[in-house]
Amino acid sequence: MRLTAIAALLLASAALSAAQSGANWTYQGKTGPMVWGKLDPSYQACSKGHEQSPLEIRSTHLDKSLAPLEFHYIAGPVTLVNTGRGIVARVDPGSTMVAGGVRYQLVELQFHHPSEHPIKGKLADMEVDLVHRSDDGKLAIVAVRLNQDQGFPNALLSTLWAQLPTRPNSSAKVTEMVSAGGLLPADRGYWTYLGSELEPPCTEGVRWFVFQQDLSISREQFRAFNSLYKMNTRPVQDAHGRRIEASE
């Protein structure tokens, strides 16, 4: 990878970290989502934007021209961070995704309870959002909905959760070689729309890909996260006429 691309990725990760570490917004109460746009001039898109996320996925348009997503993930160590609002897994440079002919670098994984994107009104137990950034700074986020199952636990989550940082503003280094591919479903059909980041400053121009197939996690894995965060999702936003496309 070119040094300039690595530098850009590190800067992108630092920018995401700065947004997540701010103390002036929350998911509930007086500084919750309903007032994010009033908390800071740079947050105005949260209340005035017309391409905000998340959206409810109810009516979709089949687009046969949508190409499959290409994932080129490599295994490596990750850093788990308890931001005080959720759990984020920051990855080392090297993993990429290709969507619409554009290559994006994987930056981090963000975990939410319940899911951000309801399907016909139904929320999943959790959602993991795989955040990617292109060399020119554009974001592409892949959302995977997670539901409790009585079967086997998710292997990647087992590795991560074994070192889950339980205190706000703490972190833990996971030295095992893990790949984010362990959080991708076997069926790669997806819905896509143009939206925004899910938290302040709610920057728009983000290309979202929501996988149609859920992924199973164990009850114990769900409870481990739920014991830390009962709710860290943003309410569904107005589509303002946007159309959600579905791949084949």
QUIGIMO-V855754 format. One record per residue. N is the residue number from 1. SS is DSSP state (h for helix, s for strand, l for the rest). OMEGA is omega in whole degrees, 0 to 359 (NA if undefined). Layout:
N:SS:OMEGA / N:SS:OMEGA
This chain:
1:l:179 / 2:l:179 / 3:h:180 / 4:h:179 / 5:h:178 / 6:h:179 / 7:h:180 / 8:h:180 / 9:h:179 / 10:h:177 / 11:h:179 / 12:h:179 / 13:h:178 / 14:h:179 / 15:h:177 / 16:h:180 / 17:h:180 / 18:h:179 / 19:h:184 / 20:h:186 / 21:h:178 / 22:l:185 / 23:l:189 / 24:l:175 / 25:l:181 / 26:l:176 / 27:l:181 / 28:l:173 / 29:h:188 / 30:h:178 / 31:h:181 / 32:l:187 / 33:h:183 / 34:h:183 / 35:h:181 / 36:h:184 / 37:h:181 / 38:h:186 / 39:h:184 / 40:l:179 / 41:h:181 / 42:h:180 / 43:h:187 / 44:l:180 / 45:h:181 / 46:h:181 / 47:h:185 / 48:h:182 / 49:l:179 / 50:l:176 / 51:l:183 / 52:l:179 / 53:l:7 / 54:l:174 / 55:l:169 / 56:l:180 / 57:s:184 / 58:l:179 / 59:l:182 / 60:s:179 / 61:s:179 / 62:s:179 / 63:l:184 / 64:l:180 / 65:l:180 / 66:l:181 / 67:l:175 / 68:l:174 / 69:l:179 / 70:s:179 / 71:s:178 / 72:s:183 / 73:l:176 / 74:l:180 / 75:l:179 / 76:s:177 / 77:s:176 / 78:s:175 / 79:s:177 / 80:s:181 / 81:s:170 / 82:s:187 / 83:l:188 / 84:l:176 / 85:l:182 / 86:l:178 / 87:s:179 / 88:s:175 / 89:s:181 / 90:s:187 / 91:s:175 / 92:l:179 / 93:l:174 / 94:l:179 / 95:l:183 / 96:s:173 / 97:s:175 / 98:s:179 / 99:s:180 / 100:l:179 / 101:l:181 / 102:s:178 / 103:s:180 / 104:s:176 / 105:s:175 / 106:s:183 / 107:s:183 / 108:s:176 / 109:s:179 / 110:s:183 / 111:s:182 / 112:s:173 / 113:l:351 / 114:l:181 / 115:l:177 / 116:l:186 / 117:l:174 / 118:l:175 / 119:s:183 / 120:l:176 / 121:l:185 / 122:s:177 / 123:l:171 / 124:l:181 / 125:l:180 / 126:s:173 / 127:s:171 / 128:s:180 / 129:s:181 / 130:s:188 / 131:s:180 / 132:s:178 / 133:s:178 / 134:s:180 / 135:l:179 / 136:l:172 / 137:l:180 / 138:l:180 / 139:s:170 / 140:s:184 / 141:s:178 / 142:s:181 / 143:s:176 / 144:s:180 / 145:s:184 / 146:s:179 / 147:s:178 / 148:s:179 / 149:s:181 / 150:l:180 / 151:l:184 / 152:l:176 / 153:l:175 / 154:l:187 / 155:h:181 / 156:h:178 / 157:h:178 / 158:h:179 / 159:h:182 / 160:h:185 / 161:h:178 / 162:l:180 / 163:l:183 / 164:l:177 / 165:l:187 / 166:l:181 / 167:l:175 / 168:l:179 / 169:l:174 / 170:s:182 / 171:s:179 / 172:s:178 / 173:s:175 / 174:s:187 / 175:s:177 / 176:s:178 / 177:s:181 / 178:s:179 / 179:l:178 / 180:h:177 / 181:h:177 / 182:h:177 / 183:h:177 / 184:l:178 / 185:l:180 / 186:l:178 / 187:l:186 / 188:l:173 / 189:l:186 / 190:s:167 / 191:s:181 / 192:s:177 / 193:s:178 / 194:s:184 / 195:s:187 / 196:s:167 / 197:l:185 / 198:l:183 / 199:l:179 / 200:l:14 / 201:l:176 / 202:l:182 / 203:l:181 / 204:s:182 / 205:s:180 / 206:s:176 / 207:s:181 / 208:s:173 / 209:s:181 / 210:s:181 / 211:s:182 / 212:l:180 / 213:l:175 / 214:l:175 / 215:s:181 / 216:s:171 / 217:s:180 / 218:s:177 / 219:h:180 / 220:h:179 / 221:h:177 / 222:h:183 / 223:h:179 / 224:h:178 / 225:h:183 / 226:h:178 / 227:l:179 / 228:l:184 / 229:l:180 / 230:l:181 / 231:l:174 / 232:l:178 / 233:l:177 / 234:l:177 / 235:l:177 / 236:l:183 / 237:l:178 / 238:l:181 / 239:l:182 / 240:l:175 / 241:l:179 / 242:l:179 / 243:l:177 / 244:s:181 / 245:s:178 / 246:s:175 / 247:l:179 / 248:l:NA
